[in-house]
């Protein structure tokens, strides 16, 4: 059976002290960086480590629900579906989880499969501490779009001036496979000077613009577009309702420190 392995000099700190009135990210901003390495294969969702993210956001057409985050046969799945609950405000339901710890530079890897529909997007990404006001949002993304399941989108986001100014650098790159057909490995190598992206261990892109320099947490999600937003509709297209429900599936994730990554690569 798969299990969660920790290789660390320190134990993970529980994040139960988070504010319950902050649904986007209850981990306090003073949470220390967790200098741990780990390899996780999902037998279950450890709620001391992971938290269901139940907020939505502009451009997201989904109610983000705990029920849409599933575990079966040690595979973590995020299900996007048409919403049938009239008490919920949005047309679709989706899912997301976020790590309760924050990390600095290193190599972050996920083995995933995204059975995407048109009008949907799945992501494995790193993001800084959410703040309810004047948030200078920082993020490193791997994203897959239902409009083209043989491509990967790699992006650095950098919001400044309390979130009023959005800087970003993004590249959409062809892949030699359909991300819905099977599981593949995708990696983010984050250093003080650059971010590089990998597919099945092969380098595909790097960027030196808008590199974050503060602790980030690991997140994963799958959601459908809010097509009333013209920009989102242009990015993701109309949602193909006939294709739903579908899932994005996670086999495992890994994190290793930058020092350990470099040591491994020089052996």
C-alpha positions as protocol buffer text, in pm:
chain_id: "A"
residue {
  index: 1
  type: UNK
  ca { x: 0 y: 0 z: 0 }
}
residue {
  index: 2
  type: UNK
  ca { x: 117 y: 348 z: -72 }
}
residue {
  index: 3
  type: UNK
  ca { x: 219 y: 556 z: 221 }
}
residue {
  index: 4
  type: UNK
  ca { x: 339 y: 902 z: 309 }
}
residue {
  index: 5
  type: UNK
  ca { x: 714 y: 921 z: 368 }
}
residue {
  index: 6
  type: UNK
  ca { x: 888 y: 1207 z: 545 }
}
residue {
  index: 7
  type: UNK
  ca { x: 1263 y: 1258 z: 524 }
}
residue {
  index: 8
  type: UNK
  ca { x: 1337 y: 1555 z: 743 }
}
residue {
  index: 9
  type: UNK
  ca { x: 1542 y: 1697 z: 1024 }
}
residue {
  index: 10
  type: UNK
  ca { x: 1232 y: 1855 z: 1171 }
}
residue {
  index: 11
  type: UNK
  ca { x: 871 y: 1753 z: 1202 }
}
residue {
  index: 12
  type: UNK
  ca { x: 595 y: 1926 z: 1013 }
}
residue {
  index: 13
  type: UNK
  ca { x: 414 y: 2176 z: 1230 }
}
residue {
  index: 14
  type: UNK
  ca { x: 38 y: 2134 z: 1256 }
}
residue {
  index: 15
  type: UNK
  ca { x: -155 y: 2424 z: 1108 }
}
residue {
  index: 16
  type: UNK
  ca { x: -468 y: 2389 z: 1315 }
}
residue {
  index: 17
  type: UNK
  ca { x: -407 y: 2737 z: 1452 }
}
residue {
  index: 18
  type: UNK
  ca { x: -523 y: 2893 z: 1125 }
}
residue {
  index: 19
  type: UNK
  ca { x: -801 y: 3148 z: 1129 }
}
residue {
  index: 20
  type: UNK
  ca { x: -1132 y: 2984 z: 1050 }
}
residue {
  index: 21
  type: UNK
  ca { x: -1270 y: 3304 z: 899 }
}
residue {
  index: 22
  type: UNK
  ca { x: -1012 y: 3301 z: 619 }
}
residue {
  index: 23
  type: UNK
  ca { x: -1138 y: 3033 z: 378 }
}
residue {
  index: 24
  type: UNK
  ca { x: -879 y: 3100 z: 112 }
}
residue {
  index: 25
  type: UNK
  ca { x: -578 y: 3009 z: 323 }
}
residue {
  index: 26
  type: UNK
  ca { x: -606 y: 2974 z: 700 }
}
residue {
  index: 27
  type: UNK
  ca { x: -233 y: 2928 z: 760 }
}
residue {
  index: 28
  type: UNK
  ca { x: -105 y: 3235 z: 947 }
}
residue {
  index: 29
  type: UNK
  ca { x: 148 y: 3454 z: 770 }
}
residue {
  index: 30
  type: UNK
  ca { x: 399 y: 3389 z: 1051 }
}
residue {
  index: 31
  type: UNK
  ca { x: 403 y: 3015 z: 979 }
}
residue {
  index: 32
  type: UNK
  ca { x: 773 y: 2918 z: 953 }
}
residue {
  index: 33
  type: UNK
  ca { x: 922 y: 2770 z: 639 }
}
residue {
  index: 34
  type: UNK
  ca { x: 919 y: 2392 z: 661 }
}
residue {
  index: 35
  type: UNK
  ca { x: 1267 y: 2268 z: 559 }
}
residue {
  index: 36
  type: UNK
  ca { x: 1146 y: 1917 z: 484 }
}
residue {
  index: 37
  type: UNK
  ca { x: 1169 y: 1677 z: 199 }
}
residue {
  index: 38
  type: UNK
  ca { x: 883 y: 1446 z: 132 }
}
residue {
  index: 39
  type: UNK
  ca { x: 729 y: 1201 z: -110 }
}
residue {
  index: 40
  type: UNK
  ca { x: 356 y: 1154 z: -79 }
}
residue {
  index: 41
  type: UNK
  ca { x: 139 y: 885 z: -232 }
}
residue {
  index: 42
  type: UNK
  ca { x: -219 y: 944 z: -135 }
}
residue {
  index: 43
  type: UNK
  ca { x: -374 y: 671 z: 80 }
}
residue {
  index: 44
  type: UNK
  ca { x: -578 y: 944 z: 248 }
}
residue {
  index: 45
  type: UNK
  ca { x: -579 y: 1319 z: 298 }
}
residue {
  index: 46
  type: UNK
  ca { x: -389 y: 1404 z: 613 }
}
residue {
  index: 47
  type: UNK
  ca { x: -573 y: 1715 z: 735 }
}
residue {
  index: 48
  type: UNK
  ca { x: -277 y: 1817 z: 950 }
}
residue {
  index: 49
  type: UNK
  ca { x: -80 y: 1852 z: 630 }
}
residue {
  index: 50
  type: UNK
  ca { x: -345 y: 1930 z: 367 }
}
residue {
  index: 51
  type: UNK
  ca { x: -648 y: 2152 z: 375 }
}
residue {
  index: 52
  type: UNK
  ca { x: -955 y: 2150 z: 151 }
}
residue {
  index: 53
  type: UNK
  ca { x: -975 y: 2490 z: -15 }
}
residue {
  index: 54
  type: UNK
  ca { x: -1344 y: 2583 z: -26 }
}
residue {
  index: 55
  type: UNK
  ca { x: -1318 y: 2936 z: -165 }
}
residue {
  index: 56
  type: UNK
  ca { x: -1379 y: 3033 z: -526 }
}
residue {
  index: 57
  type: UNK
  ca { x: -1235 y: 3329 z: -716 }
}
residue {
  index: 58
  type: UNK
  ca { x: -1296 y: 3553 z: -1016 }
}
residue {
  index: 59
  type: UNK
  ca { x: -1305 y: 3354 z: -1337 }
}
residue {
  index: 60
  type: UNK
  ca { x: -1374 y: 3024 z: -1160 }
}
residue {
  index: 61
  type: UNK
  ca { x: -1717 y: 2887 z: -1251 }
}
residue {
  index: 62
  type: UNK
  ca { x: -1710 y: 2627 z: -973 }
}
residue {
  index: 63
  type: UNK
  ca { x: -1823 y: 2595 z: -617 }
}
residue {
  index: 64
  type: UNK
  ca { x: -1509 y: 2445 z: -464 }
}
residue {
  index: 65
  type: UNK
  ca { x: -1623 y: 2155 z: -246 }
}
residue {
  index: 66
  type: UNK
  ca { x: -1467 y: 1896 z: -18 }
}
residue {
  index: 67
  type: UNK
  ca { x: -1690 y: 1633 z: -181 }
}
residue {
  index: 68
  type: UNK
  ca { x: -1513 y: 1695 z: -512 }
}
residue {
  index: 69
  type: UNK
  ca { x: -1176 y: 1590 z: -370 }
}
residue {
  index: 70
  type: UNK
  ca { x: -1162 y: 1210 z: -374 }
}
residue {
  index: 71
  type: UNK
  ca { x: -925 y: 926 z: -287 }
}
residue {
  index: 72
  type: UNK
  ca { x: -955 y: 585 z: -452 }
}
residue {
  index: 73
  type: UNK
  ca { x: -686 y: 319 z: -486 }
}
residue {
  index: 74
  type: UNK
  ca { x: -427 y: 569 z: -359 }
}
residue {
  index: 75
  type: UNK
  ca { x: -508 y: 817 z: -634 }
}
residue {
  index: 76
  type: UNK
  ca { x: -610 y: 1171 z: -539 }
}
residue {
  index: 77
  type: UNK
  ca { x: -879 y: 1304 z: -775 }
}
residue {
  index: 78
  type: UNK
  ca { x: -1039 y: 1643 z: -827 }
}
residue {
  index: 79
  type: UNK
  ca { x: -1380 y: 1614 z: -991 }
}
residue {
  index: 80
  type: UNK
  ca { x: -1540 y: 1888 z: -1197 }
}
residue {
  index: 81
  type: UNK
  ca { x: -1912 y: 1844 z: -1262 }
}
residue {
  index: 82
  type: UNK
  ca { x: -2235 y: 2031 z: -1329 }
}
residue {
  index: 83
  type: UNK
  ca { x: -2382 y: 2161 z: -1005 }
}
residue {
  index: 84
  type: UNK
  ca { x: -2730 y: 2028 z: -920 }
}
residue {
  index: 85
  type: UNK
  ca { x: -2760 y: 2188 z: -576 }
}
residue {
  index: 86
  type: UNK
  ca { x: -2973 y: 2503 z: -605 }
}
residue {
  index: 87
  type: UNK
  ca { x: -2838 y: 2633 z: -274 }
}
residue {
  index: 88
  type: UNK
  ca { x: -2491 y: 2678 z: -429 }
}
residue {
  index: 89
  type: UNK
  ca { x: -2426 y: 2991 z: -636 }
}
residue {
  index: 90
  type: UNK
  ca { x: -2218 y: 2862 z: -926 }
}
residue {
  index: 91
  type: UNK
  ca { x: -2299 y: 2644 z: -1225 }
}
residue {
  index: 92
  type: UNK
  ca { x: -2024 y: 2388 z: -1167 }
}
residue {
  index: 93
  type: UNK
  ca { x: -1846 y: 2214 z: -879 }
}
residue {
  index: 94
  type: UNK
  ca { x: -1473 y: 2157 z: -853 }
}
residue {
  index: 95
  type: UNK
  ca { x: -1202 y: 2082 z: -598 }
}
residue {
  index: 96
  type: UNK
  ca { x: -871 y: 2202 z: -456 }
}
residue {
  index: 97
  type: UNK
  ca { x: -636 y: 2124 z: -172 }
}
residue {
  index: 98
  type: UNK
  ca { x: -345 y: 2326 z: -36 }
}
residue {
  index: 99
  type: UNK
  ca { x: -47 y: 2236 z: 178 }
}
residue {
  index: 100
  type: UNK
  ca { x: -47 y: 2372 z: 533 }
}
residue {
  index: 101
  type: UNK
  ca { x: 327 y: 2441 z: 513 }
}
residue {
  index: 102
  type: UNK
  ca { x: 539 y: 2687 z: 318 }
}
residue {
  index: 103
  type: UNK
  ca { x: 866 y: 2615 z: 139 }
}
residue {
  index: 104
  type: UNK
  ca { x: 1150 y: 2796 z: -31 }
}
residue {
  index: 105
  type: UNK
  ca { x: 1355 y: 2699 z: -333 }
}
residue {
  index: 106
  type: UNK
  ca { x: 1361 y: 2339 z: -450 }
}
residue {
  index: 107
  type: UNK
  ca { x: 1240 y: 2083 z: -700 }
}
residue {
  index: 108
  type: UNK
  ca { x: 867 y: 2007 z: -693 }
}
residue {
  index: 109
  type: UNK
  ca { x: 731 y: 1712 z: -889 }
}
residue {
  index: 110
  type: UNK
  ca { x: 385 y: 1571 z: -952 }
}
residue {
  index: 111
  type: UNK
  ca { x: 273 y: 1260 z: -1140 }
}
residue {
  index: 112
  type: UNK
  ca { x: -69 y: 1339 z: -1276 }
}
residue {
  index: 113
  type: UNK
  ca { x: -328 y: 1278 z: -1545 }
}
residue {
  index: 114
  type: UNK
  ca { x: -581 y: 1543 z: -1651 }
}
residue {
  index: 115
  type: UNK
  ca { x: -896 y: 1420 z: -1823 }
}
residue {
  index: 116
  type: UNK
  ca { x: -990 y: 1771 z: -1925 }
}
residue {
  index: 117
  type: UNK
  ca { x: -1303 y: 1897 z: -2098 }
}
residue {
  index: 118
  type: UNK
  ca { x: -1310 y: 2212 z: -2307 }
}
residue {
  index: 119
  type: UNK
  ca { x: -1365 y: 2507 z: -2078 }
}
residue {
  index: 120
  type: UNK
  ca { x: -1179 y: 2352 z: -1783 }
}
residue {
  index: 121
  type: UNK
  ca { x: -830 y: 2388 z: -1638 }
}
residue {
  index: 122
  type: UNK
  ca { x: -622 y: 2181 z: -1396 }
}
residue {
  index: 123
  type: UNK
  ca { x: -316 y: 2297 z: -1209 }
}
residue {
  index: 124
  type: UNK
  ca { x: -24 y: 2203 z: -987 }
}
residue {
  index: 125
  type: UNK
  ca { x: 117 y: 2526 z: -846 }
}
residue {
  index: 126
  type: UNK
  ca { x: 306 y: 2708 z: -574 }
}
residue {
  index: 127
  type: UNK
  ca { x: 155 y: 3016 z: -408 }
}
residue {
  index: 128
  type: UNK
  ca { x: 245 y: 3259 z: -130 }
}
residue {
  index: 129
  type: UNK
  ca { x: 51 y: 3333 z: 187 }
}
residue {
  index: 130
  type: UNK
  ca { x: -293 y: 3472 z: 114 }
}
residue {
  index: 131
  type: UNK
  ca { x: -376 y: 3807 z: 272 }
}
residue {
  index: 132
  type: UNK
  ca { x: -735 y: 3935 z: 285 }
}
residue {
  index: 133
  type: UNK
  ca { x: -631 y: 4291 z: 188 }
}
residue {
  index: 134
  type: UNK
  ca { x: -341 y: 4437 z: -10 }
}
residue {
  index: 135
  type: UNK
  ca { x: -220 y: 4092 z: -111 }
}
residue {
  index: 136
  type: UNK
  ca { x: 93 y: 4089 z: -325 }
}
residue {
  index: 137
  type: UNK
  ca { x: 11 y: 3753 z: -478 }
}
residue {
  index: 138
  type: UNK
  ca { x: 306 y: 3541 z: -600 }
}
residue {
  index: 139
  type: UNK
  ca { x: 262 y: 3215 z: -789 }
}
residue {
  index: 140
  type: UNK
  ca { x: 440 y: 2955 z: -1005 }
}
residue {
  index: 141
  type: UNK
  ca { x: 206 y: 2748 z: -1223 }
}
residue {
  index: 142
  type: UNK
  ca { x: 183 y: 2428 z: -1418 }
}
residue {
  index: 143
  type: UNK
  ca { x: -155 y: 2433 z: -1593 }
}
residue {
  index: 144
  type: UNK
  ca { x: -338 y: 2219 z: -1846 }
}
residue {
  index: 145
  type: UNK
  ca { x: -622 y: 2355 z: -2057 }
}
residue {
  index: 146
  type: UNK
  ca { x: -913 y: 2160 z: -2200 }
}
residue {
  index: 147
  type: UNK
  ca { x: -879 y: 2351 z: -2528 }
}
residue {
  index: 148
  type: UNK
  ca { x: -554 y: 2166 z: -2598 }
}
residue {
  index: 149
  type: UNK
  ca { x: -471 y: 1855 z: -2400 }
}
residue {
  index: 150
  type: UNK
  ca { x: -133 y: 1822 z: -2575 }
}
residue {
  index: 151
  type: UNK
  ca { x: 10 y: 2138 z: -2421 }
}
residue {
  index: 152
  type: UNK
  ca { x: 134 y: 2271 z: -2088 }
}
residue {
  index: 153
  type: UNK
  ca { x: 118 y: 2632 z: -1969 }
}
residue {
  index: 154
  type: UNK
  ca { x: 406 y: 2753 z: -1749 }
}
residue {
  index: 155
  type: UNK
  ca { x: 363 y: 3084 z: -1569 }
}
residue {
  index: 156
  type: UNK
  ca { x: 515 y: 3309 z: -1304 }
}
residue {
  index: 157
  type: UNK
  ca { x: 271 y: 3557 z: -1148 }
}
residue {
  index: 158
  type: UNK
  ca { x: 376 y: 3867 z: -954 }
}
residue {
  index: 159
  type: UNK
  ca { x: 115 y: 4107 z: -817 }
}
residue {
  index: 160
  type: UNK
  ca { x: 236 y: 4435 z: -668 }
}
residue {
  index: 161
  type: UNK
  ca { x: 85 y: 4750 z: -515 }
}
residue {
  index: 162
  type: UNK
  ca { x: -145 y: 4548 z: -292 }
}
residue {
  index: 163
  type: UNK
  ca { x: -262 y: 4337 z: -586 }
}
residue {
  index: 164
  type: UNK
  ca { x: -340 y: 4628 z: -818 }
}
residue {
  index: 165
  type: UNK
  ca { x: -51 y: 4565 z: -1060 }
}
residue {
  index: 166
  type: UNK
  ca { x: -26 y: 4224 z: -1228 }
}
residue {
  index: 167
  type: UNK
  ca { x: 303 y: 4119 z: -1381 }
}
residue {
  index: 168
  type: UNK
  ca { x: 341 y: 3775 z: -1533 }
}
residue {
  index: 169
  type: UNK
  ca { x: 546 y: 3573 z: -1775 }
}
residue {
  index: 170
  type: UNK
  ca { x: 387 y: 3274 z: -1942 }
}
residue {
  index: 171
  type: UNK
  ca { x: 461 y: 3015 z: -2209 }
}
residue {
  index: 172
  type: UNK
  ca { x: 232 y: 2753 z: -2361 }
}
residue {
  index: 173
  type: UNK
  ca { x: 435 y: 2460 z: -2493 }
}
residue {
  index: 174
  type: UNK
  ca { x: 346 y: 2157 z: -2701 }
}
residue {
  index: 175
  type: UNK
  ca { x: 373 y: 1813 z: -2543 }
}
residue {
  index: 176
  type: UNK
  ca { x: 429 y: 1485 z: -2731 }
}
residue {
  index: 177
  type: UNK
  ca { x: 131 y: 1326 z: -2555 }
}
residue {
  index: 178
  type: UNK
  ca { x: -229 y: 1385 z: -2448 }
}
residue {
  index: 179
  type: UNK
  ca { x: -234 y: 1467 z: -2075 }
}
residue {
  index: 180
  type: UNK
  ca { x: -565 y: 1277 z: -2044 }
}
residue {
  index: 181
  type: UNK
  ca { x: -430 y: 951 z: -2184 }
}
residue {
  index: 182
  type: UNK
  ca { x: -197 y: 846 z: -1902 }
}
residue {
  index: 183
  type: UNK
  ca { x: 1 y: 966 z: -1601 }
}
residue {
  index: 184
  type: UNK
  ca { x: 311 y: 1178 z: -1661 }
}
residue {
  index: 185
  type: UNK
  ca { x: 565 y: 1353 z: -1439 }
}
residue {
  index: 186
  type: UNK
  ca { x: 582 y: 1732 z: -1432 }
}
residue {
  index: 187
  type: UNK
  ca { x: 836 y: 1933 z: -1237 }
}
residue {
  index: 188
  type: UNK
  ca { x: 911 y: 2286 z: -1118 }
}
residue {
  index: 189
  type: UNK
  ca { x: 1273 y: 2375 z: -1037 }
}
residue {
  index: 190
  type: UNK
  ca { x: 1260 y: 2700 z: -838 }
}
residue {
  index: 191
  type: UNK
  ca { x: 1589 y: 2876 z: -763 }
}
residue {
  index: 192
  type: UNK
  ca { x: 1671 y: 3231 z: -648 }
}
residue {
  index: 193
  type: UNK
  ca { x: 1745 y: 3327 z: -1009 }
}
residue {
  index: 194
  type: UNK
  ca { x: 1499 y: 3133 z: -1224 }
}
residue {
  index: 195
  type: UNK
  ca { x: 1214 y: 2887 z: -1255 }
}
residue {
  index: 196
  type: UNK
  ca { x: 1243 y: 2587 z: -1487 }
}
residue {
  index: 197
  type: UNK
  ca { x: 974 y: 2340 z: -1590 }
}
residue {
  index: 198
  type: UNK
  ca { x: 1011 y: 1971 z: -1679 }
}
residue {
  index: 199
  type: UNK
  ca { x: 795 y: 1701 z: -1836 }
}
residue {
  index: 200
  type: UNK
  ca { x: 886 y: 1337 z: -1771 }
}
residue {
  index: 201
  type: UNK
  ca { x: 1224 y: 1454 z: -1645 }
}
residue {
  index: 202
  type: UNK
  ca { x: 1306 y: 1654 z: -1958 }
}
residue {
  index: 203
  type: UNK
  ca { x: 1364 y: 2028 z: -1947 }
}
residue {
  index: 204
  type: UNK
  ca { x: 1098 y: 2221 z: -2142 }
}
residue {
  index: 205
  type: UNK
  ca { x: 1116 y: 2587 z: -2036 }
}
residue {
  index: 206
  type: UNK
  ca { x: 1281 y: 2836 z: -1802 }
}
residue {
  index: 207
  type: UNK
  ca { x: 1215 y: 3195 z: -1701 }
}
residue {
  index: 208
  type: UNK
  ca { x: 1402 y: 3458 z: -1502 }
}
residue {
  index: 209
  type: UNK
  ca { x: 1113 y: 3707 z: -1485 }
}
residue {
  index: 210
  type: UNK
  ca { x: 900 y: 3750 z: -1172 }
}
residue {
  index: 211
  type: UNK
  ca { x: 1074 y: 3476 z: -973 }
}
residue {
  index: 212
  type: UNK
  ca { x: 928 y: 3465 z: -618 }
}
residue {
  index: 213
  type: UNK
  ca { x: 1162 y: 3510 z: -321 }
}
residue {
  index: 214
  type: UNK
  ca { x: 933 y: 3422 z: -33 }
}
residue {
  index: 215
  type: UNK
  ca { x: 793 y: 3094 z: 100 }
}
residue {
  index: 216
  type: UNK
  ca { x: 525 y: 2928 z: -113 }
}
residue {
  index: 217
  type: UNK
  ca { x: 284 y: 2642 z: -52 }
}
residue {
  index: 218
  type: UNK
  ca { x: 188 y: 2353 z: -282 }
}
residue {
  index: 219
  type: UNK
  ca { x: -163 y: 2353 z: -429 }
}
residue {
  index: 220
  type: UNK
  ca { x: -358 y: 2143 z: -680 }
}
residue {
  index: 221
  type: UNK
  ca { x: -699 y: 2200 z: -835 }
}
residue {
  index: 222
  type: UNK
  ca { x: -942 y: 2139 z: -1121 }
}
residue {
  index: 223
  type: UNK
  ca { x: -1222 y: 2376 z: -1215 }
}
residue {
  index: 224
  type: UNK
  ca { x: -1444 y: 2503 z: -1498 }
}
residue {
  index: 225
  type: UNK
  ca { x: -1448 y: 2850 z: -1647 }
}
residue {
  index: 226
  type: UNK
  ca { x: -1687 y: 3126 z: -1553 }
}
residue {
  index: 227
  type: UNK
  ca { x: -1769 y: 3211 z: -1914 }
}
residue {
  index: 228
  type: UNK
  ca { x: -1938 y: 3537 z: -1817 }
}
residue {
  index: 229
  type: UNK
  ca { x: -1581 y: 3665 z: -1780 }
}
residue {
  index: 230
  type: UNK
  ca { x: -1467 y: 3751 z: -2135 }
}
residue {
  index: 231
  type: UNK
  ca { x: -1099 y: 3706 z: -2053 }
}
residue {
  index: 232
  type: UNK
  ca { x: -1152 y: 3363 z: -1899 }
}
residue {
  index: 233
  type: UNK
  ca { x: -1373 y: 3258 z: -2191 }
}
residue {
  index: 234
  type: UNK
  ca { x: -1101 y: 3362 z: -2435 }
}
residue {
  index: 235
  type: UNK
  ca { x: -846 y: 3161 z: -2235 }
}
residue {
  index: 236
  type: UNK
  ca { x: -1045 y: 2844 z: -2168 }
}
residue {
  index: 237
  type: UNK
  ca { x: -1337 y: 2853 z: -2412 }
}
residue {
  index: 238
  type: UNK
  ca { x: -1696 y: 2750 z: -2349 }
}
residue {
  index: 239
  type: UNK
  ca { x: -1747 y: 2458 z: -2112 }
}
residue {
  index: 240
  type: UNK
  ca { x: -1842 y: 2133 z: -2287 }
}
residue {
  index: 241
  type: UNK
  ca { x: -2116 y: 2014 z: -2053 }
}
residue {
  index: 242
  type: UNK
  ca { x: -2155 y: 1687 z: -2242 }
}
residue {
  index: 243
  type: UNK
  ca { x: -1804 y: 1590 z: -2133 }
}
residue {
  index: 244
  type: UNK
  ca { x: -1867 y: 1633 z: -1759 }
}
residue {
  index: 245
  type: UNK
  ca { x: -1805 y: 1498 z: -1500 }
}
residue {
  index: 246
  type: UNK
  ca { x: -1432 y: 1443 z: -1534 }
}
residue {
  index: 247
  type: UNK
  ca { x: -1134 y: 1429 z: -1301 }
}
residue {
  index: 248
  type: UNK
  ca { x: -775 y: 1536 z: -1269 }
}
residue {
  index: 249
  type: UNK
  ca { x: -585 y: 1257 z: -1095 }
}
residue {
  index: 250
  type: UNK
  ca { x: -269 y: 1276 z: -882 }
}
residue {
  index: 251
  type: UNK
  ca { x: -59 y: 964 z: -829 }
}
residue {
  index: 252
  type: UNK
  ca { x: 212 y: 1124 z: -613 }
}
residue {
  index: 253
  type: UNK
  ca { x: 400 y: 1445 z: -539 }
}
residue {
  index: 254
  type: UNK
  ca { x: 759 y: 1502 z: -429 }
}
residue {
  index: 255
  type: UNK
  ca { x: 955 y: 1792 z: -292 }
}
residue {
  index: 256
  type: UNK
  ca { x: 1329 y: 1815 z: -241 }
}
residue {
  index: 257
  type: UNK
  ca { x: 1539 y: 2109 z: -129 }
}
residue {
  index: 258
  type: UNK
  ca { x: 1754 y: 2289 z: -381 }
}
residue {
  index: 259
  type: UNK
  ca { x: 2071 y: 2159 z: -215 }
}
residue {
  index: 260
  type: UNK
  ca { x: 1949 y: 1802 z: -225 }
}
residue {
  index: 261
  type: UNK
  ca { x: 1837 y: 1838 z: -587 }
}
residue {
  index: 262
  type: UNK
  ca { x: 2181 y: 1969 z: -685 }
}
residue {
  index: 263
  type: UNK
  ca { x: 2357 y: 1690 z: -497 }
}
residue {
  index: 264
  type: UNK
  ca { x: 2139 y: 1431 z: -670 }
}
residue {
  index: 265
  type: UNK
  ca { x: 2208 y: 1580 z: -1013 }
}
residue {
  index: 266
  type: UNK
  ca { x: 2586 y: 1583 z: -962 }
}
residue {
  index: 267
  type: UNK
  ca { x: 2614 y: 1218 z: -854 }
}
